[in-house]
Amino acid sequence: MALLSDLINLNISESSEKIIAEYIWIGGSGLDLRSKARTLPGPVSDPSELPKWNYDGSSTGQAPGQDSEVILYPQAIFKDPFRRGNNILVMCDAYTPAGEPIPTNKRHAAAKIFSHPDVVAEEPWYGIEQEYTLLQKDNNWPVGWPVGGYPGPQGPYYCGIGADKAFCRDVVDAHYKACLYAGINISGINGEVMPGQWEFQVGPSIGISAGDEVWVARYILERITEIAGVVLSLDPKPIKGDWNGAGAHTNYRVILRIGGQHLTWTHMLLLP
């Protein structure tokens, strides 16, 4: 195992100019994340320098079996906290070979809106509070809960401290630091109301970058839970009954320019 760990942590930049780029995209459910890696000849700093790639959309619920090719367009680059060095994570969206966005590609329409000169001039700021639940791998029951049973009532767990109140803090802190390393504008974390439930906040971020950062933060979190042997759930109601749900509170702020005056308007949305 020590040798395996040594190999995983090899710094390939010491012996090669080549880098590894992990291409990330959203799968057919609109919530599942997929990724695959490729070797590039050298470091890259802008998505326009990256090649497009393809995948089998029939295996992700995004294309029929008889015409399954889907093309990935690189849209945003982040440092890779797993491979480190010059290696990168690449957030992509998906298109047909003819260049049309596939039905699950919501980013394409959003990019049109965010790139409109009127929208750019307003500088829309977003702060997204992502709640999530960590589950035990073998039974999909929240971490810290007795198998098949329930913990004490809610109250002491929100922002709680202690082995009987905060579960998997190592996973949460690993995610926090990995996001900062990647260049994600993560602004904080906290324990949530239900035991086994946590939250991270991304922002303030401007325009479509907020969406890219949240999705890559979700990807990093799921990769860390994979390593830790726990399951990430974004289910809005993972446990039935009088237990706290989970969502994504989206705080929105825009600077309005009216009659030469600058006015700030703030709103909060709750997304599933």
PyRosetta script that sets phi, psi and omega in degrees:
from pyrosetta import init, pose_from_sequence

init()
pose = pose_from_sequence("MALLSDLINLNISESSEKIIAEYIWIGGSGLDLRSKARTLPGPVSDPSELPKWNYDGSSTGQAPGQDSEVILYPQAIFKDPFRRGNNILVMCDAYTPAGEPIPTNKRHAAAKIFSHPDVVAEEPWYGIEQEYTLLQKDNNWPVGWPVGGYPGPQGPYYCGIGADKAFCRDVVDAHYKACLYAGINISGINGEVMPGQWEFQVGPSIGISAGDEVWVARYILERITEIAGVVLSLDPKPIKGDWNGAGAHTNYRVILRIGGQHLTWTHMLLLP")
pose.set_psi(1, -34.3)
pose.set_omega(1, 178.8)
pose.set_phi(2, -63.4)
pose.set_psi(2, -40.2)
pose.set_omega(2, 179.4)
pose.set_phi(3, -65.4)
pose.set_psi(3, -42.0)
pose.set_omega(3, 178.4)
pose.set_phi(4, -59.4)
pose.set_psi(4, -44.0)
pose.set_omega(4, 178.8)
pose.set_phi(5, -63.1)
pose.set_psi(5, -40.5)
pose.set_omega(5, 178.5)
pose.set_phi(6, -61.8)
pose.set_psi(6, -41.4)
pose.set_omega(6, -179.0)
pose.set_phi(7, -68.8)
pose.set_psi(7, -40.6)
pose.set_omega(7, 178.4)
pose.set_phi(8, -60.6)
pose.set_psi(8, -37.5)
pose.set_omega(8, -175.4)
pose.set_phi(9, -91.9)
pose.set_psi(9, 11.2)
pose.set_omega(9, 177.5)
pose.set_phi(10, -57.3)
pose.set_psi(10, 135.4)
pose.set_omega(10, 174.3)
pose.set_phi(11, -92.3)
pose.set_psi(11, 95.6)
pose.set_omega(11, -173.8)
pose.set_phi(12, -69.5)
pose.set_psi(12, -18.0)
pose.set_omega(12, 179.7)
pose.set_phi(13, -67.6)
pose.set_psi(13, -15.2)
pose.set_omega(13, 177.6)
pose.set_phi(14, -74.0)
pose.set_psi(14, -21.1)
pose.set_omega(14, -175.5)
pose.set_phi(15, -126.5)
pose.set_psi(15, -5.4)
pose.set_omega(15, -176.0)
pose.set_phi(16, -152.5)
pose.set_psi(16, 149.3)
pose.set_omega(16, 172.6)
pose.set_phi(17, -80.6)
pose.set_psi(17, -15.3)
pose.set_omega(17, -175.3)
pose.set_phi(18, -68.3)
pose.set_psi(18, 151.4)
pose.set_omega(18, 176.9)
pose.set_phi(19, -128.6)
pose.set_psi(19, 165.8)
pose.set_omega(19, 175.9)
pose.set_phi(20, -109.6)
pose.set_psi(20, 128.3)
pose.set_omega(20, 176.9)
pose.set_phi(21, -113.2)
pose.set_psi(21, 121.5)
pose.set_omega(21, 177.7)
pose.set_phi(22, -94.5)
pose.set_psi(22, 109.5)
pose.set_omega(22, 179.4)
pose.set_phi(23, -83.7)
pose.set_psi(23, 125.6)
pose.set_omega(23, -175.8)
pose.set_phi(24, -116.1)
pose.set_psi(24, 137.9)
pose.set_omega(24, 173.9)
pose.set_phi(25, -147.6)
pose.set_psi(25, 166.5)
pose.set_omega(25, -179.5)
pose.set_phi(26, -92.1)
pose.set_psi(26, 131.6)
pose.set_omega(26, -177.6)
pose.set_phi(27, -80.6)
pose.set_psi(27, -171.5)
pose.set_omega(27, -171.1)
pose.set_phi(28, -66.3)
pose.set_psi(28, -24.7)
pose.set_omega(28, 179.4)
pose.set_phi(29, -74.8)
pose.set_psi(29, -14.7)
pose.set_omega(29, -175.1)
pose.set_phi(30, 84.4)
pose.set_psi(30, -2.7)
pose.set_omega(30, -179.3)
pose.set_phi(31, -129.7)
pose.set_psi(31, -28.5)
pose.set_omega(31, -179.8)
pose.set_phi(32, -76.5)
pose.set_psi(32, 144.6)
pose.set_omega(32, 178.9)
pose.set_phi(33, -107.7)
pose.set_psi(33, 142.6)
pose.set_omega(33, 177.0)
pose.set_phi(34, -126.6)
pose.set_psi(34, 157.5)
pose.set_omega(34, 175.7)
pose.set_phi(35, -160.3)
pose.set_psi(35, 155.6)
pose.set_omega(35, 170.8)
pose.set_phi(36, -153.1)
pose.set_psi(36, 157.5)
pose.set_omega(36, -171.1)
pose.set_phi(37, -111.8)
pose.set_psi(37, 152.4)
pose.set_omega(37, 174.0)
pose.set_phi(38, -142.8)
pose.set_psi(38, 157.0)
pose.set_omega(38, 178.4)
pose.set_phi(39, -92.4)
pose.set_psi(39, 134.0)
pose.set_omega(39, 176.4)
pose.set_phi(40, -116.5)
pose.set_psi(40, 154.6)
pose.set_omega(40, -173.9)
pose.set_phi(41, -69.8)
pose.set_psi(41, -19.4)
pose.set_omega(41, -179.1)
pose.set_phi(42, -170.7)
pose.set_psi(42, 176.6)
pose.set_omega(42, -177.8)
pose.set_phi(43, -58.3)
pose.set_psi(43, 147.8)
pose.set_omega(43, -178.8)
pose.set_phi(44, -130.8)
pose.set_psi(44, 139.3)
pose.set_omega(44, -178.4)
pose.set_phi(45, -118.9)
pose.set_psi(45, -11.6)
pose.set_omega(45, -177.0)
pose.set_phi(46, -136.5)
pose.set_psi(46, 139.8)
pose.set_omega(46, -179.1)
pose.set_phi(47, -57.6)
pose.set_psi(47, -29.1)
pose.set_omega(47, -179.1)
pose.set_phi(48, -65.2)
pose.set_psi(48, -18.5)
pose.set_omega(48, 179.4)
pose.set_phi(49, -84.2)
pose.set_psi(49, -9.0)
pose.set_omega(49, -175.3)
pose.set_phi(50, -91.3)
pose.set_psi(50, 144.1)
pose.set_omega(50, 176.5)
pose.set_phi(51, -75.7)
pose.set_psi(51, 149.5)
pose.set_omega(51, 168.8)
pose.set_phi(52, -68.0)
pose.set_psi(52, 161.1)
pose.set_omega(52, 179.3)
pose.set_phi(53, -141.4)
pose.set_psi(53, 179.8)
pose.set_omega(53, -178.6)
pose.set_phi(54, -138.9)
pose.set_psi(54, 165.9)
pose.set_omega(54, 174.8)
pose.set_phi(55, -152.3)
pose.set_psi(55, 170.0)
pose.set_omega(55, -178.9)
pose.set_phi(56, -87.6)
pose.set_psi(56, 99.1)
pose.set_omega(56, -177.3)
pose.set_phi(57, -67.6)
pose.set_psi(57, -19.8)
pose.set_omega(57, 178.6)
pose.set_phi(58, -69.8)
pose.set_psi(58, -19.1)
pose.set_omega(58, 179.6)
pose.set_phi(59, -91.3)
pose.set_psi(59, -4.4)
pose.set_omega(59, 179.1)
pose.set_phi(60, -120.9)
pose.set_psi(60, 7.8)
pose.set_omega(60, -179.3)
pose.set_phi(61, 74.2)
pose.set_psi(61, 29.4)
pose.set_omega(61, -175.6)
pose.set_phi(62, -125.6)
pose.set_psi(62, 3.8)
pose.set_omega(62, 179.0)
pose.set_phi(63, -162.9)
pose.set_psi(63, 152.7)
pose.set_omega(63, 177.0)
pose.set_phi(64, -74.0)
pose.set_psi(64, 157.1)
pose.set_omega(64, -177.2)
pose.set_phi(65, -62.9)
pose.set_psi(65, -31.5)
pose.set_omega(65, -177.2)
pose.set_phi(66, -81.2)
pose.set_psi(66, -8.9)
pose.set_omega(66, 179.3)
pose.set_phi(67, -150.8)
pose.set_psi(67, 71.1)
pose.set_omega(67, -162.9)
pose.set_phi(68, -98.6)
pose.set_psi(68, -4.0)
pose.set_omega(68, -175.5)
pose.set_phi(69, -72.0)
pose.set_psi(69, 130.0)
pose.set_omega(69, 174.7)
pose.set_phi(70, -126.0)
pose.set_psi(70, 140.3)
pose.set_omega(70, -175.1)
pose.set_phi(71, -105.2)
pose.set_psi(71, 132.6)
pose.set_omega(71, 178.0)
pose.set_phi(72, -94.8)
pose.set_psi(72, 128.9)
pose.set_omega(72, 175.4)
pose.set_phi(73, -107.7)
pose.set_psi(73, 115.5)
pose.set_omega(73, 177.4)
pose.set_phi(74, -62.8)
pose.set_psi(74, 134.2)
pose.set_omega(74, -176.4)
pose.set_phi(75, -124.9)
pose.set_psi(75, -29.6)
pose.set_omega(75, -178.2)
pose.set_phi(76, -151.6)
pose.set_psi(76, 144.3)
pose.set_omega(76, -177.5)
pose.set_phi(77, -116.3)
pose.set_psi(77, 138.4)
pose.set_omega(77, 175.6)
pose.set_phi(78, -134.9)
pose.set_psi(78, 152.1)
pose.set_omega(78, 175.4)
pose.set_phi(79, -68.0)
pose.set_psi(79, 143.7)
pose.set_omega(79, -177.3)
pose.set_phi(80, -90.1)
pose.set_psi(80, 109.9)
pose.set_omega(80, -178.3)
pose.set_phi(81, -75.6)
pose.set_psi(81, -10.7)
pose.set_omega(81, -179.1)
pose.set_phi(82, -89.4)
pose.set_psi(82, -48.3)
pose.set_omega(82, 179.8)
pose.set_phi(83, -91.5)
pose.set_psi(83, -24.7)
pose.set_omega(83, 177.3)
pose.set_phi(84, 57.1)
pose.set_psi(84, -157.7)
pose.set_omega(84, -174.3)
pose.set_phi(85, 61.2)
pose.set_psi(85, -138.5)
pose.set_omega(85, 178.5)
pose.set_phi(86, -90.9)
pose.set_psi(86, 5.7)
pose.set_omega(86, -177.5)
pose.set_phi(87, -72.5)
pose.set_psi(87, 152.7)
pose.set_omega(87, -169.9)
pose.set_phi(88, -134.4)
pose.set_psi(88, 156.1)
pose.set_omega(88, 166.4)
pose.set_phi(89, -102.8)
pose.set_psi(89, 137.6)
pose.set_omega(89, -175.8)
pose.set_phi(90, -124.9)
pose.set_psi(90, 113.8)
pose.set_omega(90, 175.1)
pose.set_phi(91, -81.7)
pose.set_psi(91, 127.4)
pose.set_omega(91, -175.1)
pose.set_phi(92, -123.3)
pose.set_psi(92, 161.1)
pose.set_omega(92, 163.3)
pose.set_phi(93, -121.0)
pose.set_psi(93, 173.2)
pose.set_omega(93, -164.3)
pose.set_phi(94, -123.7)
pose.set_psi(94, 142.4)
pose.set_omega(94, -175.1)
pose.set_phi(95, -139.2)
pose.set_psi(95, 160.4)
pose.set_omega(95, 170.5)
pose.set_phi(96, -73.2)
pose.set_psi(96, 164.0)
pose.set_omega(96, 175.7)
pose.set_phi(97, -58.5)
pose.set_psi(97, -22.8)
pose.set_omega(97, 178.3)
pose.set_phi(98, -81.7)
pose.set_psi(98, -4.9)
pose.set_omega(98, 177.1)
pose.set_phi(99, 94.4)
pose.set_psi(99, 10.4)
pose.set_omega(99, 177.3)
pose.set_phi(100, -90.7)
pose.set_psi(100, 136.5)
pose.set_omega(100, 176.8)
pose.set_phi(101, -63.0)
pose.set_psi(101, 135.7)
pose.set_omega(101, 177.8)
pose.set_phi(102, -71.8)
pose.set_psi(102, 161.5)
pose.set_omega(102, -173.6)
pose.set_phi(103, -56.4)
pose.set_psi(103, -31.1)
pose.set_omega(103, -179.3)
pose.set_phi(104, -85.1)
pose.set_psi(104, 0.4)
pose.set_omega(104, 179.1)
pose.set_phi(105, -84.9)
pose.set_psi(105, 90.6)
pose.set_omega(105, 178.6)
pose.set_phi(106, -83.6)
pose.set_psi(106, -18.7)
pose.set_omega(106, -178.1)
pose.set_phi(107, -65.7)
pose.set_psi(107, -35.5)
pose.set_omega(107, -176.8)
pose.set_phi(108, -58.1)
pose.set_psi(108, -48.9)
pose.set_omega(108, 179.7)
pose.set_phi(109, -66.5)
pose.set_psi(109, -38.5)
pose.set_omega(109, 179.2)
pose.set_phi(110, -63.5)
pose.set_psi(110, -39.5)
pose.set_omega(110, -179.0)
pose.set_phi(111, -62.8)
pose.set_psi(111, -36.2)
pose.set_omega(111, 177.2)
pose.set_phi(112, -61.5)
pose.set_psi(112, -42.7)
pose.set_omega(112, -179.4)
pose.set_phi(113, -67.4)
pose.set_psi(113, -48.8)
pose.set_omega(113, -175.3)
pose.set_phi(114, -68.9)
pose.set_psi(114, -23.2)
pose.set_omega(114, -180.0)
pose.set_phi(115, -89.8)
pose.set_psi(115, -4.9)
pose.set_omega(115, 178.1)
pose.set_phi(116, -63.4)
pose.set_psi(116, 136.1)
pose.set_omega(116, -176.1)
pose.set_phi(117, -55.3)
pose.set_psi(117, -37.0)
pose.set_omega(117, 179.6)
pose.set_phi(118, -65.3)
pose.set_psi(118, -37.9)
pose.set_omega(118, -179.8)
pose.set_phi(119, -72.6)
pose.set_psi(119, -42.1)
pose.set_omega(119, 178.4)
pose.set_phi(120, -59.1)
pose.set_psi(120, -39.7)
pose.set_omega(120, -178.4)
pose.set_phi(121, -66.6)
pose.set_psi(121, -27.5)
pose.set_omega(121, -178.2)
pose.set_phi(122, -82.9)
pose.set_psi(122, -15.3)
pose.set_omega(122, 180.0)
pose.set_phi(123, 51.3)
pose.set_psi(123, 67.5)
pose.set_omega(123, 178.9)
pose.set_phi(124, -69.4)
pose.set_psi(124, 123.5)
pose.set_omega(124, -179.9)
pose.set_phi(125, -101.4)
pose.set_psi(125, 141.0)
pose.set_omega(125, 177.4)
pose.set_phi(126, -128.5)
pose.set_psi(126, 139.8)
pose.set_omega(126, 169.8)
pose.set_phi(127, -128.3)
pose.set_psi(127, 116.3)
pose.set_omega(127, -172.8)
pose.set_phi(128, -111.6)
pose.set_psi(128, 125.1)
pose.set_omega(128, -179.3)
pose.set_phi(129, -103.6)
pose.set_psi(129, 103.6)
pose.set_omega(129, -175.4)
pose.set_phi(130, -96.4)
pose.set_psi(130, 112.4)
pose.set_omega(130, 174.3)
pose.set_phi(131, -90.4)
pose.set_psi(131, 148.3)
pose.set_omega(131, 179.4)
pose.set_phi(132, -155.0)
pose.set_psi(132, 163.9)
pose.set_omega(132, -179.7)
pose.set_phi(133, -123.5)
pose.set_psi(133, 137.5)
pose.set_omega(133, 175.6)
pose.set_phi(134, -99.4)
pose.set_psi(134, 128.9)
pose.set_omega(134, -175.3)
pose.set_phi(135, -115.4)
pose.set_psi(135, 149.7)
pose.set_omega(135, 173.1)
pose.set_phi(136, -68.8)
pose.set_psi(136, 133.8)
pose.set_omega(136, -171.4)
pose.set_phi(137, -62.1)
pose.set_psi(137, -37.9)
pose.set_omega(137, -170.9)
pose.set_phi(138, -82.6)
pose.set_psi(138, -18.0)
pose.set_omega(138, -176.3)
pose.set_phi(139, -137.3)
pose.set_psi(139, 2.8)
pose.set_omega(139, -179.7)
pose.set_phi(140, 53.2)
pose.set_psi(140, 36.3)
pose.set_omega(140, 176.2)
pose.set_phi(141, -108.2)
pose.set_psi(141, 142.7)
pose.set_omega(141, -174.5)
pose.set_phi(142, -54.8)
pose.set_psi(142, 143.7)
pose.set_omega(142, 176.5)
pose.set_phi(143, -61.5)
pose.set_psi(143, 144.5)
pose.set_omega(143, -179.1)
pose.set_phi(144, 86.4)
pose.set_psi(144, -9.6)
pose.set_omega(144, 179.1)
pose.set_phi(145, -93.0)
pose.set_psi(145, 142.5)
pose.set_omega(145, 173.5)
pose.set_phi(146, -64.6)
pose.set_psi(146, 140.2)
pose.set_omega(146, -176.9)
pose.set_phi(147, -58.5)
pose.set_psi(147, 122.3)
pose.set_omega(147, 179.6)
pose.set_phi(148, 74.3)
pose.set_psi(148, 3.2)
pose.set_omega(148, -178.2)
pose.set_phi(149, -126.7)
pose.set_psi(149, -169.2)
pose.set_omega(149, -174.7)
pose.set_phi(150, -128.7)
pose.set_psi(150, 148.1)
pose.set_omega(150, 176.2)
pose.set_phi(151, -80.3)
pose.set_psi(151, -176.4)
pose.set_omega(151, 174.4)
pose.set_phi(152, -63.8)
pose.set_psi(152, 161.5)
pose.set_omega(152, -176.0)
pose.set_phi(153, -60.9)
pose.set_psi(153, 157.5)
pose.set_omega(153, 179.8)
pose.set_phi(154, -63.4)
pose.set_psi(154, 149.9)
pose.set_omega(154, -178.4)
pose.set_phi(155, 150.6)
pose.set_psi(155, -57.5)
pose.set_omega(155, -177.3)
pose.set_phi(156, -84.8)
pose.set_psi(156, -5.1)
pose.set_omega(156, -170.8)
pose.set_phi(157, -87.4)
pose.set_psi(157, -31.8)
pose.set_omega(157, -177.8)
pose.set_phi(158, -62.4)
pose.set_psi(158, 118.1)
pose.set_omega(158, -175.6)
pose.set_phi(159, 55.2)
pose.set_psi(159, 28.5)
pose.set_omega(159, -175.4)
pose.set_phi(160, -76.4)
pose.set_psi(160, 160.8)
pose.set_omega(160, -180.0)
pose.set_phi(161, -132.0)
pose.set_psi(161, 136.4)
pose.set_omega(161, 177.4)
pose.set_phi(162, 122.7)
pose.set_psi(162, 153.9)
pose.set_omega(162, -174.4)
pose.set_phi(163, -65.2)
pose.set_psi(163, -21.2)
pose.set_omega(163, 179.2)
pose.set_phi(164, -95.5)
pose.set_psi(164, 4.0)
pose.set_omega(164, -177.7)
pose.set_phi(165, -131.0)
pose.set_psi(165, -29.9)
pose.set_omega(165, -177.5)
pose.set_phi(166, -119.1)
pose.set_psi(166, 119.1)
pose.set_omega(166, -174.1)
pose.set_phi(167, -117.6)
pose.set_psi(167, 132.4)
pose.set_omega(167, 179.4)
pose.set_phi(168, 67.0)
pose.set_psi(168, 36.8)
pose.set_omega(168, 176.4)
pose.set_phi(169, -61.5)
pose.set_psi(169, -28.4)
pose.set_omega(169, 178.6)
pose.set_phi(170, -62.3)
pose.set_psi(170, -39.0)
pose.set_omega(170, 177.1)
pose.set_phi(171, -63.9)
pose.set_psi(171, -43.8)
pose.set_omega(171, -177.3)
pose.set_phi(172, -65.4)
pose.set_psi(172, -45.2)
pose.set_omega(172, 179.8)
pose.set_phi(173, -68.4)
pose.set_psi(173, -36.6)
pose.set_omega(173, 176.7)
pose.set_phi(174, -61.4)
pose.set_psi(174, -41.5)
pose.set_omega(174, 178.7)
pose.set_phi(175, -64.4)
pose.set_psi(175, -43.1)
pose.set_omega(175, -179.7)
pose.set_phi(176, -56.7)
pose.set_psi(176, -52.2)
pose.set_omega(176, -177.4)
pose.set_phi(177, -68.4)
pose.set_psi(177, -37.1)
pose.set_omega(177, -179.8)
pose.set_phi(178, -64.4)
pose.set_psi(178, -37.4)
pose.set_omega(178, 178.2)
pose.set_phi(179, -67.2)
pose.set_psi(179, -42.3)
pose.set_omega(179, 176.8)
pose.set_phi(180, -61.5)
pose.set_psi(180, -41.7)
pose.set_omega(180, 177.9)
pose.set_phi(181, -61.0)
pose.set_psi(181, -41.7)
pose.set_omega(181, -176.3)
pose.set_phi(182, -68.7)
pose.set_psi(182, -19.3)
pose.set_omega(182, -177.1)
pose.set_phi(183, 97.9)
pose.set_psi(183, 12.9)
pose.set_omega(183, 176.0)
pose.set_phi(184, -78.7)
pose.set_psi(184, 138.7)
pose.set_omega(184, -177.8)
pose.set_phi(185, -82.5)
pose.set_psi(185, 60.0)
pose.set_omega(185, 177.9)
pose.set_phi(186, -77.6)
pose.set_psi(186, 131.3)
pose.set_omega(186, -171.6)
pose.set_phi(187, -111.2)
pose.set_psi(187, -6.0)
pose.set_omega(187, 177.3)
pose.set_phi(188, 169.7)
pose.set_psi(188, 171.5)
pose.set_omega(188, 176.8)
pose.set_phi(189, -142.6)
pose.set_psi(189, 159.3)
pose.set_omega(189, 170.3)
pose.set_phi(190, -164.3)
pose.set_psi(190, 155.9)
pose.set_omega(190, 172.4)
pose.set_phi(191, -72.0)
pose.set_psi(191, 145.6)
pose.set_omega(191, -178.3)
pose.set_phi(192, -103.0)
pose.set_psi(192, -176.2)
pose.set_omega(192, -168.3)
pose.set_phi(193, -66.8)
pose.set_psi(193, -40.9)
pose.set_omega(193, -179.2)
pose.set_phi(194, -87.7)
pose.set_psi(194, 135.8)
pose.set_omega(194, 177.4)
pose.set_phi(195, -60.5)
pose.set_psi(195, 136.6)
pose.set_omega(195, -175.6)
pose.set_phi(196, 90.6)
pose.set_psi(196, 0.2)
pose.set_omega(196, -176.7)
pose.set_phi(197, -112.6)
pose.set_psi(197, 138.1)
pose.set_omega(197, -177.4)
pose.set_phi(198, -136.1)
pose.set_psi(198, 173.2)
pose.set_omega(198, 178.1)
pose.set_phi(199, -143.4)
pose.set_psi(199, 143.8)
pose.set_omega(199, 166.8)
pose.set_phi(200, -127.4)
pose.set_psi(200, 154.8)
pose.set_omega(200, -178.7)
pose.set_phi(201, -119.6)
pose.set_psi(201, 135.1)
pose.set_omega(201, 175.5)
pose.set_phi(202, -116.7)
pose.set_psi(202, 129.9)
pose.set_omega(202, 176.6)
pose.set_phi(203, 126.7)
pose.set_psi(203, 179.3)
pose.set_omega(203, 1.5)
pose.set_phi(204, -70.5)
pose.set_psi(204, 136.4)
pose.set_omega(204, 177.5)
pose.set_phi(205, -127.9)
pose.set_psi(205, 148.0)
pose.set_omega(205, -174.6)
pose.set_phi(206, -96.7)
pose.set_psi(206, 128.9)
pose.set_omega(206, 171.6)
pose.set_phi(207, 62.2)
pose.set_psi(207, -141.6)
pose.set_omega(207, -172.3)
pose.set_phi(208, -69.1)
pose.set_psi(208, -17.3)
pose.set_omega(208, 178.3)
pose.set_phi(209, -60.8)
pose.set_psi(209, -28.6)
pose.set_omega(209, 178.0)
pose.set_phi(210, -60.8)
pose.set_psi(210, -43.2)
pose.set_omega(210, 178.5)
pose.set_phi(211, -66.0)
pose.set_psi(211, -43.6)
pose.set_omega(211, 178.4)
pose.set_phi(212, -59.7)
pose.set_psi(212, -42.5)
pose.set_omega(212, -177.2)
pose.set_phi(213, -68.6)
pose.set_psi(213, -39.3)
pose.set_omega(213, 178.9)
pose.set_phi(214, -65.0)
pose.set_psi(214, -43.3)
pose.set_omega(214, -178.9)
pose.set_phi(215, -65.7)
pose.set_psi(215, -40.5)
pose.set_omega(215, 178.7)
pose.set_phi(216, -70.6)
pose.set_psi(216, -34.1)
pose.set_omega(216, 174.7)
pose.set_phi(217, -63.2)
pose.set_psi(217, -39.3)
pose.set_omega(217, 175.8)
pose.set_phi(218, -64.3)
pose.set_psi(218, -42.2)
pose.set_omega(218, 178.3)
pose.set_phi(219, -59.6)
pose.set_psi(219, -48.0)
pose.set_omega(219, -179.7)
pose.set_phi(220, -61.1)
pose.set_psi(220, -41.4)
pose.set_omega(220, 179.8)
pose.set_phi(221, -63.1)
pose.set_psi(221, -42.1)
pose.set_omega(221, -179.6)
pose.set_phi(222, -69.2)
pose.set_psi(222, -33.4)
pose.set_omega(222, 175.4)
pose.set_phi(223, -65.5)
pose.set_psi(223, -39.1)
pose.set_omega(223, 179.8)
pose.set_phi(224, -68.9)
pose.set_psi(224, -40.6)
pose.set_omega(224, 177.5)
pose.set_phi(225, -66.3)
pose.set_psi(225, -31.8)
pose.set_omega(225, 174.2)
pose.set_phi(226, -59.4)
pose.set_psi(226, -45.5)
pose.set_omega(226, 179.3)
pose.set_phi(227, -65.7)
pose.set_psi(227, -40.2)
pose.set_omega(227, -175.9)
pose.set_phi(228, -78.7)
pose.set_psi(228, -13.2)
pose.set_omega(228, 179.4)
pose.set_phi(229, 79.1)
pose.set_psi(229, 26.7)
pose.set_omega(229, 173.0)
pose.set_phi(230, -121.5)
pose.set_psi(230, 167.0)
pose.set_omega(230, -174.3)
pose.set_phi(231, -111.0)
pose.set_psi(231, 132.7)
pose.set_omega(231, 176.0)
pose.set_phi(232, -87.4)
pose.set_psi(232, 130.1)
pose.set_omega(232, 175.2)
pose.set_phi(233, -123.7)
pose.set_psi(233, 128.8)
pose.set_omega(233, 171.2)
pose.set_phi(234, -104.5)
pose.set_psi(234, 15.1)
pose.set_omega(234, 178.3)
pose.set_phi(235, -56.9)
pose.set_psi(235, 128.7)
pose.set_omega(235, -179.5)
pose.set_phi(236, -66.8)
pose.set_psi(236, -18.9)
pose.set_omega(236, 177.8)
pose.set_phi(237, -144.1)
pose.set_psi(237, 75.7)
pose.set_omega(237, -174.3)
pose.set_phi(238, -68.6)
pose.set_psi(238, -29.0)
pose.set_omega(238, 179.2)
pose.set_phi(239, -124.8)
pose.set_psi(239, 123.1)
pose.set_omega(239, -179.7)
pose.set_phi(240, -69.0)
pose.set_psi(240, 159.1)
pose.set_omega(240, 179.0)
pose.set_phi(241, 99.2)
pose.set_psi(241, -161.7)
pose.set_omega(241, -174.1)
pose.set_phi(242, -85.5)
pose.set_psi(242, 58.0)
pose.set_omega(242, 177.4)
pose.set_phi(243, -121.8)
pose.set_psi(243, 146.2)
pose.set_omega(243, -175.3)
pose.set_phi(244, -59.3)
pose.set_psi(244, 137.0)
pose.set_omega(244, 174.4)
pose.set_phi(245, -84.9)
pose.set_psi(245, -178.6)
pose.set_omega(245, -178.8)
pose.set_phi(246, -134.8)
pose.set_psi(246, 140.9)
pose.set_omega(246, 179.7)
pose.set_phi(247, -153.8)
pose.set_psi(247, -164.8)
pose.set_omega(247, 176.8)
pose.set_phi(248, -129.5)
pose.set_psi(248, 102.6)
pose.set_omega(248, 175.6)
pose.set_phi(249, -76.8)
pose.set_psi(249, 123.1)
pose.set_omega(249, -178.6)
pose.set_phi(250, -110.7)
pose.set_psi(250, 110.2)
pose.set_omega(250, 177.6)
pose.set_phi(251, -90.5)
pose.set_psi(251, 131.0)
pose.set_omega(251, -174.0)
pose.set_phi(252, -125.0)
pose.set_psi(252, 131.1)
pose.set_omega(252, 177.9)
pose.set_phi(253, -136.0)
pose.set_psi(253, 134.7)
pose.set_omega(253, 179.1)
pose.set_phi(254, -135.4)
pose.set_psi(254, 145.7)
pose.set_omega(254, 176.0)
pose.set_phi(255, -95.5)
pose.set_psi(255, 114.1)
pose.set_omega(255, 179.5)
pose.set_phi(256, -93.3)
pose.set_psi(256, 133.7)
pose.set_omega(256, 178.3)
pose.set_phi(257, -108.4)
pose.set_psi(257, 102.5)
pose.set_omega(257, -175.6)
pose.set_phi(258, -124.1)
pose.set_psi(258, 119.9)
pose.set_omega(258, 177.6)
pose.set_phi(259, 56.2)
pose.set_psi(259, 36.5)
pose.set_omega(259, 179.6)
pose.set_phi(260, 82.0)
pose.set_psi(260, -4.8)
pose.set_omega(260, 178.9)
pose.set_phi(261, -98.8)
pose.set_psi(261, 147.8)
pose.set_omega(261, 177.1)
pose.set_phi(262, -103.9)
pose.set_psi(262, 116.9)
pose.set_omega(262, 179.2)
pose.set_phi(263, -116.6)
pose.set_psi(263, 140.9)
pose.set_omega(263, 179.2)
pose.set_phi(264, -103.7)
pose.set_psi(264, 130.2)
pose.set_omega(264, 178.7)
pose.set_phi(265, -121.1)
pose.set_psi(265, 127.9)
pose.set_omega(265, -176.8)
pose.set_phi(266, -122.6)
pose.set_psi(266, 140.9)
pose.set_omega(266, 180.0)
pose.set_phi(267, -145.9)
pose.set_psi(267, 154.1)
pose.set_omega(267, 177.3)
pose.set_phi(268, -126.9)
pose.set_psi(268, 131.7)
pose.set_omega(268, 177.2)
pose.set_phi(269, -113.9)
pose.set_psi(269, 153.5)
pose.set_omega(269, 173.8)
pose.set_phi(270, -115.9)
pose.set_psi(270, 113.6)
pose.set_omega(270, -179.7)
pose.set_phi(271, -102.3)
pose.set_psi(271, 150.2)
pose.set_omega(271, 177.6)
pose.set_phi(272, -71.2)
pose.dump_pdb("model.pdb")
